[in-house]
Amino acid sequence: MPFNSYYLDPAGQLHQDLSEAQMTAILEAAEGALWVDIGDTTQEDAEFLSRVFKFHPLSVEDCIETRINNPKVDDFTDYLFMVFHGINYASEANIIQTTELDLFLGSNYLVSNHNIFLHSVSVISRLVALDGRPLRKGVEFFAYTLVDALVNNILPAVDQLGDRADAIEDIIFQSPHPSTLEAILHLKRSSLRLRRAMMPQREVLNRLSRGEFAGISEESTIYFRDIFDDMGRIESFIDNLRDRTDAILATYMSAVANQQNETMKTLSFVAAIFLPLSLLAGIYGMNFEVMPELKYRYGYFIVLGIMITAAGGVVWWFWARRWVAAGRRRLEKFVPSAVDPERLVNYVGHVTRLNYVYNFTNDLLSSDARHSTAPARGSERLPEGASEPPSRRAAPGVSEPPAES
């Protein structure tokens, strides 16, 4: 039962390859941070988990069975049992395969279990073996580190599926092949399998980020909320890939039908050309004794000319009815970003002028509004005991004009 064990004591010193007695003492002391990583779990490993950590038989059974369990989180009061899904990069199947990572999160320990090699766990294990730094913030943050690495390793597979979709689209537009349909169906099944695995996993992360469990502190819920957001983006990518696969499948069926129509059109075109030729050949191939044209010196050349003319007429008629695309105008190559620089400069200048006029007009309207709401100077009332401003009093020696009647 090979497994890796790491313990960071309260003094910050890292210990590796611990014995069962040492693990038991660490669990009783409830100090430091202990990580035990088990790969390729056997029945002996299950007995070890039950004997040392006293895990529930149902959770231990989930670790040793070959069937992949759905993502979930179970609260056993003393610890949390969580199941997450990652990508099985060791699989060589045409359809993407997922694998599970089981986590037992206790007060001062984290036990991880996986039956398939996981690059994310391997990288974290090397970092821990180096100086134990990932364990310094406690087992809750270390559980976040493992799950975050597992979720981030899903993106390369999603990008690979996107590249595969690009390649299939290129083949469809060039020359659809029966093998293309098989590739499309494999891509569709991969996207559906990813979606079935990621949807419940997003719900598990949502529960961990809401502070629903006592084993997850409020400080740690923020980090799990970050993984929850990442899962939302991944799920969005998967949904886009699924919709794109449906569109590719419809495009393939349309391309195949169009190819069949083109084939039937070509065969019909050839048959239509030879139809009048067969008619003339059939007429003059009859074994009648009295056929004046057969004795005519230039009859063969005349019939041959009629055949050529008839064939050319059929070709011209097909072309005039636009049943033949030869010689027709085709659309040129389109580059969306190939815009005339002068046009860009003019557009930016136009928009700038519009914004300037808009802001200037708004300033004028705001100024007029302020002046219109201000009281008239002649209607202002003076406070009691206040004298009239000098500008409104008549100058010395000058009488005010009489009031208009």
C-alpha positions as CSV (number, residue, x, y, z in Angstrom):
1,M,0.0,0.0,0.0
2,P,2.3,2.7,-1.2
3,F,1.3,6.3,-0.2
4,N,3.0,9.6,0.5
5,S,2.6,11.3,3.9
6,Y,3.7,14.8,4.9
7,Y,3.5,16.5,8.3
8,L,4.3,20.2,9.0
9,D,4.6,20.5,12.8
10,P,3.7,23.8,14.7
11,A,7.3,24.8,14.6
12,G,7.3,24.8,10.7
13,Q,9.4,21.7,10.3
14,L,8.4,19.2,7.6
15,H,8.3,15.4,8.2
16,Q,7.8,12.8,5.5
17,D,7.1,9.1,5.3
18,L,5.3,8.8,8.6
19,S,4.4,5.6,10.3
20,E,1.0,4.7,11.6
21,A,2.0,5.3,15.2
22,Q,3.2,8.8,14.2
23,M,0.0,9.5,12.4
24,T,-2.1,8.4,15.3
25,A,-0.1,10.7,17.7
26,I,-0.5,13.6,15.3
27,L,-4.3,13.0,15.2
28,E,-4.5,12.9,19.0
29,A,-2.4,16.1,19.3
30,A,-4.6,17.9,16.8
31,E,-1.8,20.2,15.9
32,G,0.1,21.0,12.7
33,A,-1.0,19.9,9.2
34,L,-0.9,16.3,8.0
35,W,-1.4,15.2,4.4
36,V,-1.7,11.6,3.3
37,D,-1.9,10.9,-0.4
38,I,-3.0,7.5,-1.5
39,G,-2.9,6.3,-5.2
40,D,-4.3,3.2,-6.7
41,T,-6.3,2.3,-3.5
42,T,-6.5,-1.4,-2.5
43,Q,-8.3,-3.2,0.2
44,E,-5.2,-2.9,2.4
45,D,-5.5,0.9,2.0
46,A,-9.1,0.8,3.0
47,E,-8.3,-1.1,6.2
48,F,-5.5,1.5,6.9
49,L,-8.0,4.4,6.5
50,S,-10.5,2.7,8.8
51,R,-7.9,1.7,11.4
52,V,-6.0,5.0,11.7
53,F,-8.5,7.7,10.7
54,K,-11.7,5.9,11.7
55,F,-13.5,6.9,8.5
56,H,-17.0,5.8,7.8
57,P,-17.3,2.5,5.9
58,L,-19.4,4.1,3.2
59,S,-16.8,6.8,2.4
60,V,-14.0,4.2,2.5
61,E,-16.0,2.0,0.1
62,D,-16.3,5.0,-2.3
63,C,-12.5,5.2,-2.4
64,I,-11.8,1.5,-3.4
65,E,-14.6,0.9,-5.9
66,T,-13.8,1.2,-9.5
67,R,-17.0,3.0,-10.4
68,I,-16.6,6.7,-10.6
69,N,-18.8,8.5,-8.1
70,N,-20.6,11.8,-8.7
71,P,-19.1,14.9,-7.2
72,K,-20.5,15.3,-3.6
73,V,-19.7,16.5,-0.1
74,D,-20.8,14.6,3.0
75,D,-20.5,16.0,6.5
76,F,-19.5,13.4,9.1
77,T,-19.2,16.0,11.9
78,D,-15.5,15.2,12.6
79,Y,-14.5,15.5,9.0
80,L,-15.8,16.2,5.5
81,F,-15.7,13.7,2.7
82,M,-15.6,15.3,-0.7
83,V,-15.5,13.9,-4.2
84,F,-14.3,16.0,-7.1
85,H,-13.8,15.2,-10.8
86,G,-10.8,15.9,-13.0
87,I,-9.6,14.8,-16.4
88,N,-8.0,11.4,-16.9
89,Y,-5.1,12.4,-19.1
90,A,-3.7,8.9,-19.0
91,S,-6.7,7.6,-21.1
92,E,-6.2,7.1,-24.8
93,A,-9.9,6.7,-25.6
94,N,-11.5,8.8,-28.4
95,I,-14.0,10.2,-25.8
96,I,-12.7,12.2,-22.9
97,Q,-12.6,10.4,-19.6
98,T,-12.9,11.8,-16.1
99,T,-11.5,10.5,-12.8
100,E,-12.3,11.3,-9.2
101,L,-10.3,12.8,-6.4
102,D,-11.5,11.9,-2.9
103,L,-10.7,14.2,0.0
104,F,-11.1,13.6,3.7
105,L,-10.8,17.0,5.5
106,G,-10.4,17.0,9.2
107,S,-9.3,19.5,11.8
108,N,-5.6,19.1,11.2
109,Y,-5.3,16.5,8.4
110,L,-6.2,16.0,4.8
111,V,-6.3,12.6,3.1
112,S,-6.5,12.5,-0.7
113,N,-7.3,9.4,-2.7
114,H,-7.2,8.8,-6.4
115,N,-6.9,5.6,-8.5
116,I,-5.5,7.4,-11.6
117,F,-2.4,9.5,-11.8
118,L,-3.2,13.2,-11.5
119,H,-0.7,15.8,-12.7
120,S,-2.2,18.4,-10.3
121,V,-1.7,16.2,-7.2
122,S,1.8,15.3,-8.5
123,V,2.8,19.0,-8.8
124,I,1.5,19.9,-5.4
125,S,3.2,16.8,-3.9
126,R,6.6,18.0,-5.3
127,L,6.0,21.5,-3.8
128,V,5.2,20.1,-0.4
129,A,8.2,17.8,-0.4
130,L,10.4,20.8,-1.3
131,D,9.7,22.9,1.8
132,G,6.2,22.2,3.0
133,R,5.0,25.7,2.0
134,P,1.5,24.7,0.7
135,L,0.8,23.3,4.2
136,R,1.7,26.4,6.2
137,K,-1.8,28.0,6.0
138,G,-3.5,24.9,7.3
139,V,-5.3,21.9,5.8
140,E,-8.4,24.0,4.7
141,F,-6.3,26.2,2.5
142,F,-4.3,23.1,1.3
143,A,-7.6,21.4,0.3
144,Y,-8.4,24.5,-1.7
145,T,-4.9,24.3,-3.3
146,L,-5.6,20.7,-4.4
147,V,-9.1,21.4,-5.8
148,D,-8.0,24.6,-7.5
149,A,-5.1,22.7,-9.3
150,L,-7.5,19.9,-10.3
151,V,-10.1,22.4,-11.7
152,N,-7.5,24.4,-13.6
153,N,-6.2,21.2,-15.2
154,I,-9.7,20.8,-16.9
155,L,-9.0,23.9,-19.1
156,P,-6.3,22.2,-21.3
157,A,-8.8,19.4,-22.2
158,V,-11.5,21.9,-23.0
159,D,-9.1,23.9,-25.2
160,Q,-8.1,20.6,-26.9
161,L,-11.8,19.9,-27.7
162,G,-12.1,23.5,-29.1
163,D,-9.1,22.9,-31.4
164,R,-10.7,19.6,-32.5
165,A,-13.9,21.5,-33.4
166,D,-11.8,23.9,-35.5
167,A,-10.2,21.1,-37.4
168,I,-13.5,19.4,-38.0
169,E,-15.0,22.6,-39.4
170,D,-12.1,23.0,-41.8
171,I,-12.6,19.4,-43.1
172,I,-16.3,19.9,-43.5
173,F,-15.9,23.0,-45.7
174,Q,-13.2,21.4,-47.7
175,S,-14.5,17.8,-48.3
176,P,-16.9,16.1,-45.9
177,H,-15.9,12.5,-45.3
178,P,-17.8,9.7,-43.4
179,S,-15.0,9.6,-40.8
180,T,-15.9,13.3,-40.0
181,L,-19.3,12.2,-38.7
182,E,-17.6,9.8,-36.2
183,A,-15.3,12.6,-35.0
184,I,-18.3,14.9,-34.5
185,L,-20.2,12.3,-32.5
186,H,-17.1,11.7,-30.3
187,L,-16.8,15.5,-29.8
188,K,-20.4,15.7,-28.8
189,R,-20.2,12.8,-26.4
190,S,-17.1,14.3,-24.8
191,S,-18.8,17.6,-24.2
192,L,-21.9,15.9,-22.7
193,R,-19.7,13.8,-20.4
194,L,-17.9,16.9,-19.2
195,R,-21.1,18.7,-18.6
196,R,-22.6,15.8,-16.6
197,A,-19.4,15.8,-14.4
198,M,-19.0,19.6,-14.0
199,M,-22.6,20.5,-13.1
200,P,-22.8,18.6,-9.7
201,Q,-19.2,19.7,-9.0
202,R,-20.2,23.3,-9.3
203,E,-22.9,22.7,-6.8
204,V,-20.5,21.1,-4.4
205,L,-18.2,24.2,-4.6
206,N,-21.2,26.4,-4.1
207,R,-22.0,24.7,-0.9
208,L,-18.4,24.9,0.3
209,S,-18.3,28.7,-0.5
210,R,-21.5,29.5,1.4
211,G,-20.1,28.5,4.8
212,E,-22.6,25.6,5.1
213,F,-20.1,23.3,7.0
214,A,-18.4,23.9,10.3
215,G,-15.2,22.3,8.9
216,I,-14.8,25.2,6.5
217,S,-13.9,28.5,8.1
218,E,-15.3,31.8,6.8
219,E,-11.8,32.8,5.7
220,S,-11.5,29.7,3.5
221,T,-15.0,30.1,1.9
222,I,-13.6,33.0,-0.1
223,Y,-11.1,30.7,-1.8
224,F,-13.7,28.1,-2.6
225,R,-15.8,30.8,-4.0
226,D,-13.0,31.6,-6.4
227,I,-13.0,28.0,-7.6
228,F,-16.8,28.2,-7.9
229,D,-16.3,31.2,-10.3
230,D,-13.7,29.2,-12.3
231,M,-16.2,26.3,-12.6
232,G,-18.8,28.7,-13.9
233,R,-16.4,29.8,-16.6
234,I,-15.5,26.2,-17.5
235,E,-19.2,25.2,-17.6
236,S,-19.8,28.2,-19.9
237,F,-17.0,26.9,-22.2
238,I,-18.5,23.4,-22.2
239,D,-22.0,24.8,-23.0
240,N,-20.5,26.8,-25.9
241,L,-18.7,23.7,-27.1
242,R,-21.9,21.6,-27.0
243,D,-23.8,24.2,-28.9
244,R,-20.9,24.5,-31.4
245,T,-20.9,20.7,-31.8
246,D,-24.6,20.7,-32.6
247,A,-24.0,23.4,-35.2
248,I,-21.1,21.4,-36.7
249,L,-23.3,18.4,-37.0
250,A,-26.0,20.3,-38.7
251,T,-23.4,21.9,-41.0
252,Y,-22.0,18.4,-41.8
253,M,-25.4,17.0,-42.7
254,S,-26.0,20.1,-44.9
255,A,-22.6,19.8,-46.6
256,V,-23.2,16.1,-47.3
257,A,-26.6,16.8,-48.7
258,N,-25.2,19.6,-50.8
259,Q,-22.4,17.3,-52.0
260,Q,-25.0,14.7,-53.0
261,N,-27.0,17.4,-54.9
262,E,-23.8,18.5,-56.7
263,T,-23.1,14.9,-57.7
264,M,-26.7,14.4,-58.9
265,K,-26.5,17.7,-60.8
266,T,-23.3,16.6,-62.5
267,L,-24.8,13.2,-63.5
268,S,-27.9,14.9,-64.7
269,F,-25.9,17.4,-66.7
270,V,-23.9,14.6,-68.4
271,A,-27.1,12.6,-69.1
272,A,-28.8,15.7,-70.5
273,I,-25.9,16.4,-72.9
274,F,-26.0,12.8,-74.3
275,L,-29.8,12.6,-74.5
276,P,-30.0,14.3,-78.0
277,L,-26.9,12.5,-79.1
278,S,-28.4,9.2,-78.2
279,L,-31.6,10.2,-80.0
280,L,-29.8,10.9,-83.2
281,A,-27.6,7.9,-82.9
282,G,-30.7,5.7,-82.3
283,I,-32.5,7.1,-85.3
284,Y,-29.7,6.6,-87.8
285,G,-28.8,3.3,-86.2
286,M,-32.1,1.7,-87.2
287,N,-31.9,-1.1,-89.8
288,F,-34.3,0.3,-92.4
289,E,-33.5,-0.3,-96.0
290,V,-34.9,3.0,-97.2
291,M,-33.1,5.8,-95.4
292,P,-32.1,8.5,-97.9
293,E,-29.6,10.2,-95.5
294,L,-27.4,7.1,-95.4
295,K,-26.5,7.5,-99.1
296,Y,-25.8,11.2,-98.8
297,R,-22.1,12.0,-99.2
298,Y,-21.9,14.5,-96.4
299,G,-24.6,13.0,-94.2
300,Y,-22.2,11.8,-91.5
301,F,-20.6,15.2,-91.1
302,I,-24.0,16.9,-91.0
303,V,-25.3,14.6,-88.3
304,L,-22.0,15.0,-86.4
305,G,-22.4,18.8,-86.6
306,I,-26.0,18.5,-85.4
307,M,-24.8,16.5,-82.4
308,I,-22.1,19.0,-81.5
309,T,-24.6,21.8,-81.9
310,A,-27.2,20.0,-79.7
311,A,-24.6,19.3,-77.0
312,G,-23.4,22.9,-77.0
313,G,-27.0,24.1,-76.9
314,V,-27.8,22.0,-73.9
315,V,-24.6,23.3,-72.1
316,W,-25.6,26.9,-72.9
317,W,-29.2,26.3,-71.7
318,F,-27.9,24.9,-68.4
319,W,-25.6,27.9,-68.0
320,A,-28.3,30.4,-68.9
321,R,-30.6,28.8,-66.2
322,R,-27.8,29.2,-63.7
323,W,-27.6,25.4,-63.2
324,V,-23.9,25.5,-63.9
325,A,-21.6,27.7,-61.8
326,A,-18.7,27.9,-64.2
327,G,-17.9,31.4,-65.2
328,R,-20.1,32.9,-62.5
329,R,-18.9,35.6,-60.1
330,R,-17.7,34.3,-56.7
331,L,-17.3,36.2,-53.4
332,E,-13.9,37.4,-52.7
333,K,-12.0,36.5,-49.5
334,F,-13.3,38.5,-46.6
335,V,-11.1,39.7,-43.7
336,P,-13.2,41.4,-41.0
337,S,-10.3,43.4,-39.7
338,A,-9.1,44.7,-43.1
339,V,-10.6,48.1,-42.8
340,D,-9.2,51.1,-44.6
341,P,-7.1,53.1,-42.1
342,E,-8.4,56.4,-43.5
343,R,-11.9,55.3,-42.8
344,L,-10.9,54.4,-39.2
345,V,-9.4,57.8,-38.7
346,N,-12.4,59.6,-40.2
347,Y,-14.8,57.5,-38.0
348,V,-12.9,58.3,-34.9
349,G,-12.8,62.0,-35.8
350,H,-16.6,61.9,-36.5
351,V,-17.3,60.2,-33.2
352,T,-15.1,62.7,-31.4
353,R,-16.8,65.6,-33.0
354,L,-20.2,64.2,-32.1
355,N,-19.2,63.8,-28.5
356,Y,-17.8,67.3,-28.5
357,V,-21.0,68.8,-29.9
358,Y,-23.1,66.7,-27.5
359,N,-21.1,67.7,-24.4
360,F,-21.1,71.4,-25.6
361,T,-24.9,71.3,-26.2
362,N,-25.4,69.8,-22.8
363,D,-23.3,72.5,-21.1
364,L,-25.3,75.2,-22.9
365,L,-28.6,73.6,-21.9
366,S,-27.5,73.2,-18.3
367,S,-26.3,76.9,-18.2
368,D,-29.7,78.1,-19.6
369,A,-31.5,75.9,-17.1
370,R,-29.5,77.5,-14.3
371,H,-30.3,81.0,-15.5
372,S,-34.0,80.3,-16.0
373,T,-34.4,78.9,-12.5
374,A,-32.6,81.9,-10.9
375,P,-35.0,84.7,-9.7
376,A,-35.2,87.9,-11.6
377,R,-33.0,90.7,-10.3
378,G,-36.0,93.1,-10.0
379,S,-38.0,90.6,-8.0
380,E,-35.4,89.9,-5.4
381,R,-36.5,90.9,-1.9
382,L,-34.1,92.4,0.6
383,P,-33.9,91.3,4.1
384,E,-35.4,93.5,6.7
385,G,-33.1,96.3,7.8
386,A,-30.9,95.8,4.7
387,S,-30.3,98.7,2.4
388,E,-30.5,98.4,-1.4
389,P,-27.2,97.6,-3.2
390,P,-25.5,100.6,-4.6
391,S,-25.9,99.4,-8.2
392,R,-29.7,99.6,-7.7
393,R,-29.8,103.0,-5.9
394,A,-29.8,106.1,-7.9
395,A,-26.6,108.1,-8.1
396,P,-26.4,111.3,-6.0
397,G,-28.1,114.2,-7.8
398,V,-29.9,111.9,-10.3
399,S,-33.6,111.3,-9.9
400,E,-35.0,107.9,-10.9
401,P,-37.2,107.9,-14.0
402,P,-40.9,108.1,-13.5
403,A,-42.9,104.9,-13.6
404,E,-44.7,104.2,-16.9
405,S,-48.4,104.7,-16.7
